[in-house]
Amino acid sequence: MTAPFVVFGLPRSRTKWLSVFLSYGPWVCCHDSLLGLSNIEGLVKLLAAPNTGLSETAMAFAAPVIRKLFPEVRFVVVRRDLEDVRTSMEAVGLHYPDGLLEQMAVHLDAVSALPGTLTVSFEDLRDEDACRSVFEHCLGLPWDRGWWETLADQNIQIDMPARIAACEVALPRVNTFAADIAAMMSPVTIQEEDWFAFAPDGLPLIWEHYREVGSYEHEVFDPNIPLIEVMAQTGLLQIVTARAGGKLVGYLVFTLSPSLKSRTEMQAAQIPFYVKPAWRGWTGLALHRESIRLLKEKGVKRLSLRSGVRGAGDRQDVLFRRLGAEPDGHMWNLWIGEE
């Protein structure tokens, strides 16, 4: 069993103890990883690592997205009386805005209602039976009573002043992560955008694309913005985007030109195509289908589609075949400039 697991609870609910208890054998259980995340891709990378689990005090709102991305994930919810949580937090100098704990508890209720979730109480974690259930549910390993006896009476806590300071530093990143989660829970829309509407969100995503795929030797990535603007203004550039909750999560760009082979044909060539990892799958197909529909309306009769050799480019062959495209030789790249 290597599918990830996530334990959700409120602060002061033995989540730190559980992160130690569930770091057993090949398994590593991280505690409050939310503080180190700034986007959904970070969470995907973390949970995709073999034998990884999380024990979180503020991530229950993300559970539906985690289940969507990792259908085999196993969830545990630890419940503790809200007033007991509040009293325990105040004793160590931790204070949340009014209503926040109640909101977090609602998210825990929602996770508990998901099929396959194991729910235990804070008080249950004093007993061997409950700890055994959590251990076997998360790790899929035979119960090790000796391991539990070693940890059962240990009071494992975080450094609260350091944690409060870390929370303040992490808040902007956490807000960005929360926006990604909200986008993942929103429907994806596919639409054409002109360059000037696309550029504010598009240029940062283009750089993200470039960082993911890397560069060829001698390649200098420096988008020719003046030329792009001229092509956009003269109708020689088509940009189709994917947005989720307004957030740009993908794009597909074609250049349009008359054909050298036929005076009566317009042709289009695919250039950049990118979808953020968490949205990959049907989004790429939807981008291509809408692009093709729009290109037909513009009189284009022939498309050149390129499957790259960097990043996830090799997967595009499957996509192109699904669209009905046929292979047409190979494209090669030769540097003839100065060494």
C-alpha positions in Angstrom: 0.0 0.0 0.0 1.6 3.3 -1.1 -1.4 5.6 -1.6 -1.0 8.6 0.6 -3.0 9.4 3.7 -4.0 12.6 5.4 -5.1 13.1 9.0 -7.2 16.2 9.7 -7.9 17.7 13.0 -8.1 21.0 14.8 -5.1 22.5 16.7 -4.4 20.8 20.0 -5.9 17.5 18.9 -2.8 15.3 19.0 -2.0 15.8 15.3 1.7 16.3 16.1 1.7 13.1 18.1 0.0 11.3 15.2 2.7 12.5 12.7 5.3 10.8 14.9 3.2 7.7 15.5 2.5 7.3 11.7 6.1 7.8 10.7 6.8 4.1 10.8 8.7 1.7 8.7 9.0 3.2 5.1 6.3 5.8 5.9 6.9 9.5 6.6 4.1 11.6 8.0 4.6 15.4 7.8 3.0 17.7 10.2 1.2 20.9 9.2 2.8 20.9 5.7 0.3 23.6 4.7 2.7 26.2 6.1 5.3 25.3 3.4 2.9 25.2 0.5 2.3 28.1 -1.9 0.3 26.3 -4.7 -1.5 23.1 -5.5 1.5 21.8 -7.4 3.5 21.7 -4.2 0.8 19.5 -2.6 0.7 17.2 -5.6 4.4 16.8 -5.5 4.3 16.1 -1.7 1.6 13.5 -1.8 2.9 11.8 -5.0 6.1 10.8 -3.1 6.0 7.1 -2.1 4.9 6.3 1.5 3.9 9.8 2.4 1.3 11.0 4.8 0.2 14.3 6.3 -1.2 15.3 9.7 -2.8 18.7 9.3 -4.6 21.2 11.6 -5.8 23.6 8.9 -6.2 21.7 5.6 -9.6 20.1 5.8 -11.0 22.6 3.3 -8.8 21.0 0.7 -10.0 17.4 1.2 -12.3 17.3 -1.8 -9.4 18.4 -4.1 -7.0 16.0 -2.5 -9.5 13.2 -3.2 -10.0 14.3 -6.7 -6.2 14.3 -7.4 -5.5 11.1 -5.4 -8.7 8.9 -5.5 -7.0 6.2 -3.4 -6.1 8.6 -0.6 -7.1 7.6 2.9 -8.5 10.1 5.3 -8.7 10.2 9.1 -10.5 12.9 11.1 -9.8 13.6 14.7 -12.6 15.3 16.6 -12.3 17.3 19.8 -14.8 19.4 21.6 -14.5 23.0 20.3 -14.5 24.6 23.8 -11.7 22.2 24.9 -9.7 23.1 21.8 -10.2 26.8 22.5 -9.2 26.5 26.1 -6.1 24.5 25.2 -5.1 27.0 22.5 -5.5 29.9 24.8 -3.3 28.2 27.4 -0.4 28.2 25.0 -1.0 31.7 23.6 -2.7 30.7 20.3 -5.8 32.7 19.3 -8.0 32.4 16.2 -10.4 35.0 15.0 -14.0 34.6 16.1 -15.8 31.9 14.1 -12.7 30.4 12.5 -12.7 27.2 14.7 -16.4 26.7 13.9 -15.7 27.1 10.2 -12.8 24.6 10.4 -15.1 22.2 12.3 -17.6 22.3 9.5 -14.9 21.3 7.0 -14.0 18.4 9.3 -17.7 17.3 9.3 -17.6 17.3 5.5 -14.5 15.1 5.5 -16.0 12.7 8.0 -19.0 12.3 5.6 -16.8 11.2 2.7 -16.8 7.5 1.9 -13.9 5.6 3.5 -13.0 8.3 6.1 -12.1 7.0 9.6 -13.2 9.3 12.3 -11.9 9.1 15.9 -12.2 11.4 18.9 -9.3 13.1 20.7 -10.2 11.0 23.8 -10.1 7.8 21.8 -6.4 8.3 21.0 -5.6 7.4 24.6 -6.7 3.8 23.8 -4.9 1.1 22.0 -7.9 0.1 19.8 -8.4 3.5 18.3 -4.7 3.9 17.7 -4.6 0.5 16.1 -7.5 1.5 13.8 -5.7 4.7 12.7 -2.4 2.8 12.2 -3.8 0.1 10.1 -6.1 2.4 8.1 -3.3 4.8 7.2 -0.3 2.5 6.8 -1.8 -0.8 5.8 0.8 -2.6 7.9 0.4 -5.2 10.7 -0.2 -3.6 14.1 3.0 -3.0 16.2 1.9 -2.9 19.8 5.5 -2.2 20.9 5.7 1.0 18.8 2.4 2.2 20.2 3.6 1.5 23.8 6.8 3.5 23.2 4.8 6.6 22.2 1.5 6.2 24.0 2.4 8.3 27.1 4.6 10.8 25.3 3.4 14.4 25.2 4.7 15.5 21.8 4.0 19.1 21.1 5.3 21.8 18.7 7.2 24.9 19.7 4.2 27.2 19.9 6.0 30.6 19.8 7.9 29.4 16.7 4.8 28.1 15.1 2.9 31.4 15.6 5.8 33.2 14.0 5.9 30.7 11.1 2.1 31.2 10.6 2.6 34.9 10.2 5.3 34.5 7.6 3.4 31.8 5.8 0.1 33.6 5.5 0.6 35.1 2.0 1.6 31.6 0.7 -1.3 29.9 2.5 -3.7 32.5 0.9 -2.3 31.6 -2.5 -2.7 27.9 -1.9 -6.3 28.5 -0.7 -7.0 30.4 -4.0 -5.6 27.4 -5.9 -8.0 25.0 -4.0 -10.9 27.3 -4.7 -10.0 27.3 -8.4 -9.8 23.5 -8.3 -13.3 23.4 -7.0 -14.6 25.7 -9.7 -15.6 24.6 -13.2 -13.0 25.1 -15.9 -14.0 27.5 -18.7 -12.4 27.5 -22.2 -12.4 30.7 -24.2 -10.5 32.7 -26.7 -8.7 35.8 -25.4 -6.8 38.5 -27.2 -3.1 39.0 -26.3 -3.7 42.1 -24.3 -6.3 40.5 -22.0 -4.2 37.3 -21.7 -0.8 38.9 -21.0 -1.1 39.9 -17.4 -1.9 36.4 -16.3 -0.3 34.7 -19.3 3.3 35.9 -19.0 3.8 34.5 -15.5 2.3 31.2 -16.6 4.5 31.2 -19.7 7.5 31.6 -17.5 6.2 28.7 -15.3 5.9 26.6 -18.4 9.5 27.4 -19.4 10.8 26.6 -16.0 9.1 23.2 -16.1 10.3 22.1 -19.5 13.8 23.7 -19.5 15.6 24.9 -22.5 17.6 23.6 -25.4 21.3 24.3 -25.6 22.0 27.9 -26.8 18.3 28.8 -26.3 17.6 32.2 -24.7 14.0 32.5 -23.6 13.1 36.1 -24.2 9.5 36.5 -25.6 9.4 38.9 -28.6 6.5 41.0 -27.2 6.5 43.6 -29.9 6.1 41.0 -32.6 3.5 39.1 -30.6 1.5 42.4 -30.3 1.7 43.0 -34.0 0.5 39.5 -34.8 -2.3 39.8 -32.3 -3.4 43.1 -33.9 -3.4 41.7 -37.4 -5.3 38.5 -36.6 -2.3 36.2 -37.0 -2.4 34.9 -33.4 -5.1 32.8 -31.7 -4.9 32.3 -27.9 -7.4 29.9 -26.2 -7.3 29.8 -22.5 -8.5 27.5 -19.6 -9.6 29.3 -16.5 -10.9 27.9 -13.2 -12.6 30.4 -10.9 -11.0 33.1 -13.0 -7.5 31.7 -12.5 -5.5 31.0 -15.6 -4.6 27.3 -15.6 -3.8 26.6 -19.3 -3.4 28.1 -22.8 -3.0 27.0 -26.4 -1.6 29.4 -29.0 -1.7 29.1 -32.8 -0.1 31.3 -35.4 -2.1 31.8 -38.6 -0.7 32.3 -42.1 -1.4 31.9 -45.8 -0.2 28.5 -47.1 2.8 28.3 -49.4 1.3 25.1 -50.9 -2.0 26.6 -51.9 -3.2 30.1 -52.6 -6.7 29.2 -51.4 -5.6 27.7 -48.0 -5.0 29.3 -44.6 -2.9 27.2 -42.2 -2.2 27.4 -38.5 0.8 26.2 -36.5 0.6 25.3 -32.8 3.2 27.0 -30.7 3.0 27.2 -26.9 0.6 24.7 -25.2 0.6 24.4 -21.4 -1.7 23.2 -18.7 -0.8 23.4 -15.0 -0.2 19.9 -13.6 -3.2 19.7 -11.3 -5.6 20.5 -14.3 -4.1 18.1 -16.8 -6.3 15.5 -18.4 -9.4 16.6 -20.2 -8.4 20.3 -20.1 -5.8 19.9 -22.9 -8.3 18.1 -25.1 -10.9 20.9 -24.4 -8.3 23.5 -25.4 -7.6 21.8 -28.7 -11.2 21.2 -29.6 -12.2 24.8 -29.0 -9.1 26.0 -30.8 -10.0 23.9 -33.8 -13.6 25.1 -33.8 -12.4 28.7 -33.8 -9.8 28.1 -36.5 -12.4 26.6 -38.8 -14.5 29.7 -38.4 -11.5 31.8 -39.4 -11.1 29.8 -42.6 -8.1 27.7 -41.6 -8.0 24.3 -43.3 -4.7 22.7 -42.1 -3.0 22.6 -38.7 0.5 21.8 -37.8 0.6 20.2 -34.4 3.9 19.6 -32.5 4.6 17.1 -29.8 7.7 18.2 -28.0 10.5 16.1 -26.3 10.7 18.2 -23.1 8.3 18.3 -20.1 5.1 16.3 -20.8 5.4 16.8 -24.6 5.7 13.1 -25.4 2.1 12.6 -24.2 0.8 14.9 -26.9 1.0 12.1 -29.5 -2.0 10.4 -27.8 -3.9 13.7 -27.7 -3.3 14.4 -31.4 -4.4 10.9 -32.5 -7.5 11.4 -30.5 -8.2 14.6 -32.4 -7.8 12.7 -35.7 -4.4 14.0 -36.6 -1.9 11.9 -38.6 1.9 11.7 -38.1 3.8 13.8 -40.7 7.5 13.1 -40.3 9.6 14.6 -37.5 10.6 18.1 -36.6 14.3 18.7 -35.9 16.2 21.5 -34.2 19.7 22.5 -35.4 21.7 25.4 -33.9 23.7 27.2 -36.6 24.6 30.4 -34.6 27.8 31.2 -32.9 29.1 28.7 -30.3 
